[in-house]
């Protein structure tokens, strides 16, 4: 939901970009539906170790993005300047 609001706000006033954002949103929703409908087949076809590895990679990436967001926010607030 946050991503939807972010991208709709990003294209505010750009009437050519809004249909593109809506089309991408619909595509993501369709792919999500297909993934949910085929979940049993996907789980049966993929080993549990693969899910664990992908889960760990996703967790590390999410933590990295969180740290980057905090550092970028602090830089933008002029509270943290490692190069100064």
PDB file with one MODEL, atoms N, CA, C and O in Angstrom:
MODEL        1
ATOM      1  N   UNK A   1       0.821  -1.189   0.000  1.00  0.00           N
ATOM      2  CA  UNK A   1       0.000   0.000   0.000  1.00  0.00           C
ATOM      3  C   UNK A   1       0.858   1.243   0.000  1.00  0.00           C
ATOM      4  O   UNK A   1       0.548   2.217  -0.686  1.00  0.00           O
ATOM      5  N   UNK A   2       1.936   1.216   0.766  1.00  0.00           N
ATOM      6  CA  UNK A   2       2.831   2.367   0.821  1.00  0.00           C
ATOM      7  C   UNK A   2       3.469   2.623  -0.530  1.00  0.00           C
ATOM      8  O   UNK A   2       3.594   3.772  -0.954  1.00  0.00           O
ATOM      9  N   UNK A   3       3.873   1.563  -1.205  1.00  0.00           N
ATOM     10  CA  UNK A   3       4.490   1.724  -2.519  1.00  0.00           C
ATOM     11  C   UNK A   3       3.504   2.321  -3.516  1.00  0.00           C
ATOM     12  O   UNK A   3       3.879   3.159  -4.336  1.00  0.00           O
ATOM     13  N   UNK A   4       2.260   1.898  -3.448  1.00  0.00           N
ATOM     14  CA  UNK A   4       1.235   2.449  -4.345  1.00  0.00           C
ATOM     15  C   UNK A   4       1.084   3.945  -4.105  1.00  0.00           C
ATOM     16  O   UNK A   4       1.085   4.735  -5.049  1.00  0.00           O
ATOM     17  N   UNK A   5       0.954   4.328  -2.841  1.00  0.00           N
ATOM     18  CA  UNK A   5       0.810   5.749  -2.522  1.00  0.00           C
ATOM     19  C   UNK A   5       2.043   6.540  -2.923  1.00  0.00           C
ATOM     20  O   UNK A   5       1.925   7.666  -3.406  1.00  0.00           O
ATOM     21  N   UNK A   6       3.230   5.963  -2.727  1.00  0.00           N
ATOM     22  CA  UNK A   6       4.466   6.636  -3.093  1.00  0.00           C
ATOM     23  C   UNK A   6       4.521   6.907  -4.595  1.00  0.00           C
ATOM     24  O   UNK A   6       4.810   8.029  -5.009  1.00  0.00           O
ATOM     25  N   UNK A   7       4.250   5.901  -5.406  1.00  0.00           N
ATOM     26  CA  UNK A   7       4.361   6.074  -6.850  1.00  0.00           C
ATOM     27  C   UNK A   7       3.251   6.957  -7.417  1.00  0.00           C
ATOM     28  O   UNK A   7       3.486   7.704  -8.367  1.00  0.00           O
ATOM     29  N   UNK A   8       2.064   6.884  -6.858  1.00  0.00           N
ATOM     30  CA  UNK A   8       0.991   7.776  -7.311  1.00  0.00           C
ATOM     31  C   UNK A   8       1.333   9.218  -6.958  1.00  0.00           C
ATOM     32  O   UNK A   8       1.070  10.125  -7.748  1.00  0.00           O
ATOM     33  N   UNK A   9       1.913   9.440  -5.789  1.00  0.00           N
ATOM     34  CA  UNK A   9       2.337  10.782  -5.410  1.00  0.00           C
ATOM     35  C   UNK A   9       3.498  11.253  -6.277  1.00  0.00           C
ATOM     36  O   UNK A   9       3.607  12.441  -6.582  1.00  0.00           O
ATOM     37  N   UNK A  10       4.362  10.328  -6.673  1.00  0.00           N
ATOM     38  CA  UNK A  10       5.515  10.656  -7.504  1.00  0.00           C
ATOM     39  C   UNK A  10       5.085  11.177  -8.880  1.00  0.00           C
ATOM     40  O   UNK A  10       5.737  12.060  -9.437  1.00  0.00           O
ATOM     41  N   UNK A  11       4.007  10.644  -9.422  1.00  0.00           N
ATOM     42  CA  UNK A  11       3.548  11.056 -10.742  1.00  0.00           C
ATOM     43  C   UNK A  11       2.459  12.127 -10.672  1.00  0.00           C
ATOM     44  O   UNK A  11       1.788  12.401 -11.668  1.00  0.00           O
ATOM     45  N   UNK A  12       2.285  12.729  -9.499  1.00  0.00           N
ATOM     46  CA  UNK A  12       1.265  13.754  -9.321  1.00  0.00           C
ATOM     47  C   UNK A  12       1.439  14.873 -10.348  1.00  0.00           C
ATOM     48  O   UNK A  12       2.493  15.505 -10.418  1.00  0.00           O
ATOM     49  N   UNK A  13       0.418  15.103 -11.123  1.00  0.00           N
ATOM     50  CA  UNK A  13       0.440  16.152 -12.135  1.00  0.00           C
ATOM     51  C   UNK A  13       0.920  15.680 -13.497  1.00  0.00           C
ATOM     52  O   UNK A  13       0.792  16.424 -14.469  1.00  0.00           O
ATOM     53  N   UNK A  14       1.461  14.487 -13.606  1.00  0.00           N
ATOM     54  CA  UNK A  14       1.942  13.969 -14.888  1.00  0.00           C
ATOM     55  C   UNK A  14       0.909  12.984 -15.427  1.00  0.00           C
ATOM     56  O   UNK A  14       0.911  11.804 -15.079  1.00  0.00           O
ATOM     57  N   UNK A  15       0.033  13.493 -16.278  1.00  0.00           N
ATOM     58  CA  UNK A  15      -1.080  12.671 -16.767  1.00  0.00           C
ATOM     59  C   UNK A  15      -0.624  11.542 -17.687  1.00  0.00           C
ATOM     60  O   UNK A  15      -1.366  10.580 -17.886  1.00  0.00           O
ATOM     61  N   UNK A  16       0.581  11.638 -18.252  1.00  0.00           N
ATOM     62  CA  UNK A  16       1.077  10.561 -19.114  1.00  0.00           C
ATOM     63  C   UNK A  16       1.668   9.412 -18.306  1.00  0.00           C
ATOM     64  O   UNK A  16       1.674   8.269 -18.762  1.00  0.00           O
ATOM     65  N   UNK A  17       2.160   9.708 -17.119  1.00  0.00           N
ATOM     66  CA  UNK A  17       2.822   8.686 -16.320  1.00  0.00           C
ATOM     67  C   UNK A  17       1.845   7.886 -15.464  1.00  0.00           C
ATOM     68  O   UNK A  17       2.123   6.731 -15.144  1.00  0.00           O
ATOM     69  N   UNK A  18       0.729   8.459 -15.093  1.00  0.00           N
ATOM     70  CA  UNK A  18      -0.238   7.779 -14.229  1.00  0.00           C
ATOM     71  C   UNK A  18      -0.755   6.469 -14.823  1.00  0.00           C
ATOM     72  O   UNK A  18      -0.816   5.476 -14.099  1.00  0.00           O
ATOM     73  N   UNK A  19      -1.131   6.416 -16.103  1.00  0.00           N
ATOM     74  CA  UNK A  19      -1.558   5.119 -16.661  1.00  0.00           C
ATOM     75  C   UNK A  19      -0.458   4.053 -16.617  1.00  0.00           C
ATOM     76  O   UNK A  19      -0.747   2.868 -16.453  1.00  0.00           O
ATOM     77  N   UNK A  20       0.793   4.474 -16.760  1.00  0.00           N
ATOM     78  CA  UNK A  20       1.902   3.520 -16.679  1.00  0.00           C
ATOM     79  C   UNK A  20       2.011   2.943 -15.277  1.00  0.00           C
ATOM     80  O   UNK A  20       2.204   1.738 -15.114  1.00  0.00           O
ATOM     81  N   UNK A  21       1.888   3.796 -14.259  1.00  0.00           N
ATOM     82  CA  UNK A  21       1.956   3.328 -12.877  1.00  0.00           C
ATOM     83  C   UNK A  21       0.792   2.387 -12.587  1.00  0.00           C
ATOM     84  O   UNK A  21       0.973   1.362 -11.930  1.00  0.00           O
ATOM     85  N   UNK A  22      -0.383   2.721 -13.065  1.00  0.00           N
ATOM     86  CA  UNK A  22      -1.552   1.859 -12.850  1.00  0.00           C
ATOM     87  C   UNK A  22      -1.369   0.524 -13.564  1.00  0.00           C
ATOM     88  O   UNK A  22      -1.720  -0.521 -13.015  1.00  0.00           O
ATOM     89  N   UNK A  23      -0.824   0.543 -14.781  1.00  0.00           N
ATOM     90  CA  UNK A  23      -0.585  -0.701 -15.522  1.00  0.00           C
ATOM     91  C   UNK A  23       0.428  -1.584 -14.793  1.00  0.00           C
ATOM     92  O   UNK A  23       0.242  -2.797 -14.706  1.00  0.00           O
ATOM     93  N   UNK A  24       1.488  -0.988 -14.275  1.00  0.00           N
ATOM     94  CA  UNK A  24       2.483  -1.764 -13.526  1.00  0.00           C
ATOM     95  C   UNK A  24       1.860  -2.335 -12.259  1.00  0.00           C
ATOM     96  O   UNK A  24       2.127  -3.481 -11.897  1.00  0.00           O
ATOM     97  N   UNK A  25       1.035  -1.544 -11.584  1.00  0.00           N
ATOM     98  CA  UNK A  25       0.336  -2.028 -10.388  1.00  0.00           C
ATOM     99  C   UNK A  25      -0.539  -3.229 -10.721  1.00  0.00           C
ATOM    100  O   UNK A  25      -0.532  -4.222  -9.994  1.00  0.00           O
ATOM    101  N   UNK A  26      -1.279  -3.145 -11.797  1.00  0.00           N
ATOM    102  CA  UNK A  26      -2.137  -4.265 -12.200  1.00  0.00           C
ATOM    103  C   UNK A  26      -1.309  -5.499 -12.568  1.00  0.00           C
ATOM    104  O   UNK A  26      -1.705  -6.626 -12.271  1.00  0.00           O
ATOM    105  N   UNK A  27      -0.163  -5.285 -13.210  1.00  0.00           N
ATOM    106  CA  UNK A  27       0.714  -6.401 -13.555  1.00  0.00           C
ATOM    107  C   UNK A  27       1.246  -7.081 -12.295  1.00  0.00           C
ATOM    108  O   UNK A  27       1.276  -8.309 -12.218  1.00  0.00           O
ATOM    109  N   UNK A  28       1.665  -6.289 -11.313  1.00  0.00           N
ATOM    110  CA  UNK A  28       2.158  -6.858 -10.060  1.00  0.00           C
ATOM    111  C   UNK A  28       1.048  -7.632  -9.359  1.00  0.00           C
ATOM    112  O   UNK A  28       1.294  -8.711  -8.818  1.00  0.00           O
ATOM    113  N   UNK A  29      -0.170  -7.093  -9.362  1.00  0.00           N
ATOM    114  CA  UNK A  29      -1.292  -7.786  -8.733  1.00  0.00           C
ATOM    115  C   UNK A  29      -1.598  -9.094  -9.453  1.00  0.00           C
ATOM    116  O   UNK A  29      -1.896 -10.097  -8.804  1.00  0.00           O
ATOM    117  N   UNK A  30      -1.531  -9.101 -10.777  1.00  0.00           N
ATOM    118  CA  UNK A  30      -1.766 -10.316 -11.550  1.00  0.00           C
ATOM    119  C   UNK A  30      -0.691 -11.369 -11.258  1.00  0.00           C
ATOM    120  O   UNK A  30      -1.006 -12.543 -11.062  1.00  0.00           O
ATOM    121  N   UNK A  31       0.574 -10.946 -11.228  1.00  0.00           N
ATOM    122  CA  UNK A  31       1.651 -11.888 -10.918  1.00  0.00           C
ATOM    123  C   UNK A  31       1.515 -12.434  -9.500  1.00  0.00           C
ATOM    124  O   UNK A  31       1.810 -13.603  -9.253  1.00  0.00           O
ATOM    125  N   UNK A  32       1.073 -11.598  -8.575  1.00  0.00           N
ATOM    126  CA  UNK A  32       0.843 -12.052  -7.210  1.00  0.00           C
ATOM    127  C   UNK A  32      -0.269 -13.096  -7.170  1.00  0.00           C
ATOM    128  O   UNK A  32      -0.141 -14.102  -6.472  1.00  0.00           O
ATOM    129  N   UNK A  33      -1.350 -12.878  -7.900  1.00  0.00           N
ATOM    130  CA  UNK A  33      -2.448 -13.840  -7.968  1.00  0.00           C
ATOM    131  C   UNK A  33      -1.972 -15.168  -8.559  1.00  0.00           C
ATOM    132  O   UNK A  33      -2.302 -16.235  -8.041  1.00  0.00           O
ATOM    133  N   UNK A  34      -1.206 -15.101  -9.628  1.00  0.00           N
ATOM    134  CA  UNK A  34      -0.686 -16.322 -10.253  1.00  0.00           C
ATOM    135  C   UNK A  34       0.210 -17.073  -9.276  1.00  0.00           C
ATOM    136  O   UNK A  34       0.138 -18.297  -9.169  1.00  0.00           O
ATOM    137  N   UNK A  35       1.059 -16.328  -8.562  1.00  0.00           N
ATOM    138  CA  UNK A  35       1.931 -16.957  -7.567  1.00  0.00           C
ATOM    139  C   UNK A  35       1.144 -17.646  -6.472  1.00  0.00           C
ATOM    140  O   UNK A  35       1.501 -18.744  -6.046  1.00  0.00           O
ATOM    141  N   UNK A  36       0.062 -17.003  -6.007  1.00  0.00           N
ATOM    142  CA  UNK A  36      -0.756 -17.619  -4.960  1.00  0.00           C
ATOM    143  C   UNK A  36      -1.487 -18.849  -5.470  1.00  0.00           C
ATOM    144  O   UNK A  36      -1.606 -19.840  -4.750  1.00  0.00           O
ATOM    145  N   UNK A  37      -1.978 -18.800  -6.705  1.00  0.00           N
ATOM    146  CA  UNK A  37      -2.686 -19.952  -7.255  1.00  0.00           C
ATOM    147  C   UNK A  37      -1.755 -21.140  -7.504  1.00  0.00           C
ATOM    148  O   UNK A  37      -2.174 -22.294  -7.422  1.00  0.00           O
ATOM    149  N   UNK A  38      -0.502 -20.847  -7.805  1.00  0.00           N
ATOM    150  CA  UNK A  38       0.461 -21.919  -8.096  1.00  0.00           C
ATOM    151  C   UNK A  38       1.378 -22.223  -6.914  1.00  0.00           C
ATOM    152  O   UNK A  38       2.386 -22.910  -7.082  1.00  0.00           O
ATOM    153  N   UNK A  39       1.051 -21.731  -5.735  1.00  0.00           N
ATOM    154  CA  UNK A  39       1.939 -21.871  -4.572  1.00  0.00           C
ATOM    155  C   UNK A  39       2.232 -23.328  -4.240  1.00  0.00           C
ATOM    156  O   UNK A  39       3.380 -23.677  -3.963  1.00  0.00           O
ATOM    157  N   UNK A  40       1.225 -24.172  -4.263  1.00  0.00           N
ATOM    158  CA  UNK A  40       1.454 -25.588  -3.929  1.00  0.00           C
ATOM    159  C   UNK A  40       2.426 -26.236  -4.906  1.00  0.00           C
ATOM    160  O   UNK A  40       3.304 -26.996  -4.496  1.00  0.00           O
ATOM    161  N   UNK A  41       2.279 -25.945  -6.178  1.00  0.00           N
ATOM    162  CA  UNK A  41       3.182 -26.519  -7.188  1.00  0.00           C
ATOM    163  C   UNK A  41       4.599 -25.971  -7.032  1.00  0.00           C
ATOM    164  O   UNK A  41       5.576 -26.702  -7.195  1.00  0.00           O
ATOM    165  N   UNK A  42       4.703 -24.697  -6.719  1.00  0.00           N
ATOM    166  CA  UNK A  42       6.025 -24.092  -6.550  1.00  0.00           C
ATOM    167  C   UNK A  42       6.721 -24.699  -5.344  1.00  0.00           C
ATOM    168  O   UNK A  42       7.903 -25.033  -5.419  1.00  0.00           O
ATOM    169  N   UNK A  43       6.009 -24.846  -4.236  1.00  0.00           N
ATOM    170  CA  UNK A  43       6.599 -25.426  -3.027  1.00  0.00           C
ATOM    171  C   UNK A  43       6.989 -26.875  -3.268  1.00  0.00           C
ATOM    172  O   UNK A  43       8.017 -27.330  -2.768  1.00  0.00           O
ATOM    173  N   UNK A  44       6.190 -27.594  -4.019  1.00  0.00           N
ATOM    174  CA  UNK A  44       6.508 -28.994  -4.310  1.00  0.00           C
ATOM    175  C   UNK A  44       7.728 -29.114  -5.221  1.00  0.00           C
ATOM    176  O   UNK A  44       8.481 -30.083  -5.121  1.00  0.00           O
ATOM    177  N   UNK A  45       7.927 -28.150  -6.098  1.00  0.00           N
ATOM    178  CA  UNK A  45       9.014 -28.225  -7.065  1.00  0.00           C
ATOM    179  C   UNK A  45      10.343 -27.707  -6.512  1.00  0.00           C
ATOM    180  O   UNK A  45      11.408 -28.091  -6.996  1.00  0.00           O
ATOM    181  N   UNK A  46      10.286 -26.837  -5.501  1.00  0.00           N
ATOM    182  CA  UNK A  46      11.507 -26.210  -4.984  1.00  0.00           C
ATOM    183  C   UNK A  46      11.838 -26.800  -3.610  1.00  0.00           C
ATOM    184  O   UNK A  46      10.959 -26.987  -2.769  1.00  0.00           O
ATOM    185  N   UNK A  47      13.097 -27.081  -3.410  1.00  0.00           N
ATOM    186  CA  UNK A  47      13.567 -27.636  -2.144  1.00  0.00           C
ATOM    187  C   UNK A  47      13.456 -26.594  -1.034  1.00  0.00           C
ATOM    188  O   UNK A  47      13.560 -25.395  -1.290  1.00  0.00           O
ATOM    189  N   UNK A  48      13.242 -27.060   0.212  1.00  0.00           N
ATOM    190  CA  UNK A  48      13.089 -26.155   1.354  1.00  0.00           C
ATOM    191  C   UNK A  48      14.364 -25.359   1.595  1.00  0.00           C
ATOM    192  O   UNK A  48      14.294 -24.219   2.056  1.00  0.00           O
ATOM    193  N   UNK A  49      15.521 -25.928   1.297  1.00  0.00           N
ATOM    194  CA  UNK A  49      16.783 -25.211   1.479  1.00  0.00           C
ATOM    195  C   UNK A  49      16.843 -23.979   0.581  1.00  0.00           C
ATOM    196  O   UNK A  49      17.398 -22.951   0.970  1.00  0.00           O
ATOM    197  N   UNK A  50      16.283 -24.078  -0.598  1.00  0.00           N
ATOM    198  CA  UNK A  50      16.243 -22.931  -1.507  1.00  0.00           C
ATOM    199  C   UNK A  50      15.417 -21.801  -0.898  1.00  0.00           C
ATOM    200  O   UNK A  50      15.800 -20.634  -0.979  1.00  0.00           O
ATOM    201  N   UNK A  51      14.287 -22.149  -0.291  1.00  0.00           N
ATOM    202  CA  UNK A  51      13.462 -21.130   0.359  1.00  0.00           C
ATOM    203  C   UNK A  51      14.211 -20.472   1.515  1.00  0.00           C
ATOM    204  O   UNK A  51      14.103 -19.263   1.723  1.00  0.00           O
ATOM    205  N   UNK A  52      14.967 -21.265   2.262  1.00  0.00           N
ATOM    206  CA  UNK A  52      15.722 -20.706   3.374  1.00  0.00           C
ATOM    207  C   UNK A  52      16.815 -19.761   2.894  1.00  0.00           C
ATOM    208  O   UNK A  52      17.026 -18.704   3.487  1.00  0.00           O
ATOM    209  N   UNK A  53      17.503 -20.130   1.836  1.00  0.00           N
ATOM    210  CA  UNK A  53      18.558 -19.275   1.286  1.00  0.00           C
ATOM    211  C   UNK A  53      17.962 -17.975   0.756  1.00  0.00           C
ATOM    212  O   UNK A  53      18.486 -16.894   1.022  1.00  0.00           O
ATOM    213  N   UNK A  54      16.886 -18.079   0.019  1.00  0.00           N
ATOM    214  CA  UNK A  54      16.227 -16.876  -0.505  1.00  0.00           C
ATOM    215  C   UNK A  54      15.717 -16.006   0.637  1.00  0.00           C
ATOM    216  O   UNK A  54      15.779 -14.779   0.559  1.00  0.00           O
ATOM    217  N   UNK A  55      15.216 -16.628   1.688  1.00  0.00           N
ATOM    218  CA  UNK A  55      14.753 -15.876   2.848  1.00  0.00           C
ATOM    219  C   UNK A  55      15.881 -15.106   3.521  1.00  0.00           C
ATOM    220  O   UNK A  55      15.713 -13.940   3.876  1.00  0.00           O
ATOM    221  N   UNK A  56      17.031 -15.752   3.697  1.00  0.00           N
ATOM    222  CA  UNK A  56      18.175 -15.086   4.305  1.00  0.00           C
ATOM    223  C   UNK A  56      18.683 -13.950   3.428  1.00  0.00           C
ATOM    224  O   UNK A  56      19.013 -12.877   3.932  1.00  0.00           O
ATOM    225  N   UNK A  57      18.746 -14.176   2.135  1.00  0.00           N
ATOM    226  CA  UNK A  57      19.192 -13.120   1.217  1.00  0.00           C
ATOM    227  C   UNK A  57      18.234 -11.938   1.283  1.00  0.00           C
ATOM    228  O   UNK A  57      18.674 -10.789   1.317  1.00  0.00           O
ATOM    229  N   UNK A  58      16.946 -12.200   1.300  1.00  0.00           N
ATOM    230  CA  UNK A  58      15.952 -11.127   1.405  1.00  0.00           C
ATOM    231  C   UNK A  58      16.086 -10.369   2.719  1.00  0.00           C
ATOM    232  O   UNK A  58      15.962  -9.144   2.746  1.00  0.00           O
ATOM    233  N   UNK A  59      16.336 -11.087   3.802  1.00  0.00           N
ATOM    234  CA  UNK A  59      16.483 -10.445   5.119  1.00  0.00           C
ATOM    235  C   UNK A  59      17.712  -9.536   5.140  1.00  0.00           C
ATOM    236  O   UNK A  59      17.652  -8.419   5.654  1.00  0.00           O
ATOM    237  N   UNK A  60      18.813 -10.011   4.586  1.00  0.00           N
ATOM    238  CA  UNK A  60      20.037  -9.197   4.555  1.00  0.00           C
ATOM    239  C   UNK A  60      19.839  -7.971   3.680  1.00  0.00           C
ATOM    240  O   UNK A  60      20.264  -6.876   4.049  1.00  0.00           O
ATOM    241  N   UNK A  61      19.204  -8.135   2.532  1.00  0.00           N
ATOM    242  CA  UNK A  61      18.940  -6.993   1.662  1.00  0.00           C
ATOM    243  C   UNK A  61      18.025  -5.972   2.334  1.00  0.00           C
ATOM    244  O   UNK A  61      18.248  -4.766   2.225  1.00  0.00           O
ATOM    245  N   UNK A  62      17.015  -6.448   3.015  1.00  0.00           N
ATOM    246  CA  UNK A  62      16.093  -5.545   3.698  1.00  0.00           C
ATOM    247  C   UNK A  62      16.806  -4.778   4.813  1.00  0.00           C
ATOM    248  O   UNK A  62      16.575  -3.582   4.991  1.00  0.00           O
ATOM    249  N   UNK A  63      17.658  -5.456   5.551  1.00  0.00           N
ATOM    250  CA  UNK A  63      18.426  -4.776   6.599  1.00  0.00           C
ATOM    251  C   UNK A  63      19.364  -3.739   5.989  1.00  0.00           C
ATOM    252  O   UNK A  63      19.510  -2.640   6.524  1.00  0.00           O
ATOM    253  N   UNK A  64      19.991  -4.082   4.888  1.00  0.00           N
ATOM    254  CA  UNK A  64      20.868  -3.129   4.206  1.00  0.00           C
ATOM    255  C   UNK A  64      20.118  -1.907   3.717  1.00  0.00           C
ATOM    256  O   UNK A  64      20.598  -0.782   3.858  1.00  0.00           O
ATOM    257  N   UNK A  65      18.952  -2.119   3.146  1.00  0.00           N
ATOM    258  CA  UNK A  65      18.134  -0.986   2.689  1.00  0.00           C
ATOM    259  C   UNK A  65      17.691  -0.115   3.862  1.00  0.00           C
ATOM    260  O   UNK A  65      17.627   1.108   3.734  1.00  0.00           O
ATOM    261  N   UNK A  66      17.387  -0.730   4.997  1.00  0.00           N
ATOM    262  CA  UNK A  66      16.981   0.041   6.176  1.00  0.00           C
ATOM    263  C   UNK A  66      18.132   0.909   6.668  1.00  0.00           C
ATOM    264  O   UNK A  66      17.931   2.082   6.982  1.00  0.00           O
ATOM    265  N   UNK A  67      19.330   0.347   6.740  1.00  0.00           N
ATOM    266  CA  UNK A  67      20.494   1.128   7.168  1.00  0.00           C
ATOM    267  C   UNK A  67      20.749   2.264   6.181  1.00  0.00           C
ATOM    268  O   UNK A  67      21.026   3.390   6.593  1.00  0.00           O
ATOM    269  N   UNK A  68      20.659   1.982   4.898  1.00  0.00           N
ATOM    270  CA  UNK A  68      20.855   3.014   3.883  1.00  0.00           C
ATOM    271  C   UNK A  68      19.822   4.129   4.024  1.00  0.00           C
ATOM    272  O   UNK A  68      20.162   5.305   3.896  1.00  0.00           O
ATOM    273  N   UNK A  69      18.576   3.773   4.283  1.00  0.00           N
ATOM    274  CA  UNK A  69      17.531   4.786   4.445  1.00  0.00           C
ATOM    275  C   UNK A  69      17.801   5.671   5.655  1.00  0.00           C
ATOM    276  O   UNK A  69      17.601   6.884   5.594  1.00  0.00           O
ATOM    277  N   UNK A  70      18.255   5.072   6.755  1.00  0.00           N
ATOM    278  CA  UNK A  70      18.552   5.857   7.960  1.00  0.00           C
ATOM    279  C   UNK A  70      19.730   6.786   7.713  1.00  0.00           C
ATOM    280  O   UNK A  70      19.664   7.965   8.061  1.00  0.00           O
ATOM    281  N   UNK A  71      20.807   6.280   7.120  1.00  0.00           N
ATOM    282  CA  UNK A  71      21.985   7.107   6.860  1.00  0.00           C
ATOM    283  C   UNK A  71      21.657   8.226   5.875  1.00  0.00           C
ATOM    284  O   UNK A  71      22.090   9.362   6.066  1.00  0.00           O
ATOM    285  N   UNK A  72      20.905   7.919   4.837  1.00  0.00           N
ATOM    286  CA  UNK A  72      20.511   8.950   3.881  1.00  0.00           C
ATOM    287  C   UNK A  72      19.646  10.016   4.539  1.00  0.00           C
ATOM    288  O   UNK A  72      19.808  11.205   4.265  1.00  0.00           O
ATOM    289  N   UNK A  73      18.737   9.600   5.398  1.00  0.00           N
ATOM    290  CA  UNK A  73      17.886  10.568   6.103  1.00  0.00           C
ATOM    291  C   UNK A  73      18.714  11.455   7.020  1.00  0.00           C
ATOM    292  O   UNK A  73      18.484  12.662   7.088  1.00  0.00           O
ATOM    293  N   UNK A  74      19.669  10.872   7.720  1.00  0.00           N
ATOM    294  CA  UNK A  74      20.529  11.665   8.592  1.00  0.00           C
ATOM    295  C   UNK A  74      21.379  12.645   7.787  1.00  0.00           C
ATOM    296  O   UNK A  74      21.587  13.783   8.208  1.00  0.00           O
ATOM    297  N   UNK A  75      21.862  12.207   6.643  1.00  0.00           N
ATOM    298  CA  UNK A  75      22.619  13.125   5.776  1.00  0.00           C
ATOM    299  C   UNK A  75      21.745  14.278   5.306  1.00  0.00           C
ATOM    300  O   UNK A  75      22.173  15.432   5.301  1.00  0.00           O
ATOM    301  N   UNK A  76      20.516  13.959   4.909  1.00  0.00           N
ATOM    302  CA  UNK A  76      19.612  15.003   4.442  1.00  0.00           C
ATOM    303  C   UNK A  76      19.247  15.982   5.543  1.00  0.00           C
ATOM    304  O   UNK A  76      18.945  17.143   5.265  1.00  0.00           O
ATOM    305  N   UNK A  77      19.271  15.530   6.788  1.00  0.00           N
ATOM    306  CA  UNK A  77      18.997  16.408   7.920  1.00  0.00           C
ATOM    307  C   UNK A  77      20.251  17.144   8.385  1.00  0.00           C
ATOM    308  O   UNK A  77      20.198  17.932   9.329  1.00  0.00           O
ATOM    309  N   UNK A  78      21.373  16.886   7.724  1.00  0.00           N
ATOM    310  CA  UNK A  78      22.666  17.503   8.038  1.00  0.00           C
ATOM    311  C   UNK A  78      23.122  17.143   9.452  1.00  0.00           C
ATOM    312  O   UNK A  78      23.800  17.940  10.101  1.00  0.00           O
ATOM    313  N   UNK A  79      22.764  15.969   9.932  1.00  0.00           N
ATOM    314  CA  UNK A  79      23.191  15.535  11.257  1.00  0.00           C
ATOM    315  C   UNK A  79      24.405  14.604  11.193  1.00  0.00           C
ATOM    316  O   UNK A  79      25.068  14.361  12.201  1.00  0.00           O
ATOM    317  N   UNK A  80      24.677  14.102  10.024  1.00  0.00           N
ATOM    318  CA  UNK A  80      25.719  13.096   9.903  1.00  0.00           C
ATOM    319  C   UNK A  80      26.462  13.314   8.596  1.00  0.00           C
ATOM    320  O   UNK A  80      25.887  13.123   7.524  1.00  0.00           O
ATOM    321  N   UNK A  81      27.716  13.705   8.660  1.00  0.00           N
ATOM    322  CA  UNK A  81      28.535  13.931   7.457  1.00  0.00           C
ATOM    323  C   UNK A  81      29.843  13.193   7.608  1.00  0.00           C
ATOM    324  O   UNK A  81      30.787  13.734   8.183  1.00  0.00           O
ATOM    325  N   UNK A  82      29.929  11.964   7.108  1.00  0.00           N
ATOM    326  CA  UNK A  82      31.164  11.188   7.282  1.00  0.00           C
ATOM    327  C   UNK A  82      32.334  11.787   6.508  1.00  0.00           C
ATOM    328  O   UNK A  82      33.483  11.562   6.888  1.00  0.00           O
ATOM    329  N   UNK A  83      32.087  12.535   5.448  1.00  0.00           N
ATOM    330  CA  UNK A  83      33.161  13.099   4.627  1.00  0.00           C
ATOM    331  C   UNK A  83      33.603  14.474   5.103  1.00  0.00           C
ATOM    332  O   UNK A  83      34.582  15.016   4.591  1.00  0.00           O
ATOM    333  N   UNK A  84      32.901  15.047   6.070  1.00  0.00           N
ATOM    334  CA  UNK A  84      33.237  16.410   6.504  1.00  0.00           C
ATOM    335  C   UNK A  84      34.285  16.418   7.587  1.00  0.00           C
ATOM    336  O   UNK A  84      34.677  17.486   8.060  1.00  0.00           O
TER     337      UNK A  84
ENDMDL
END
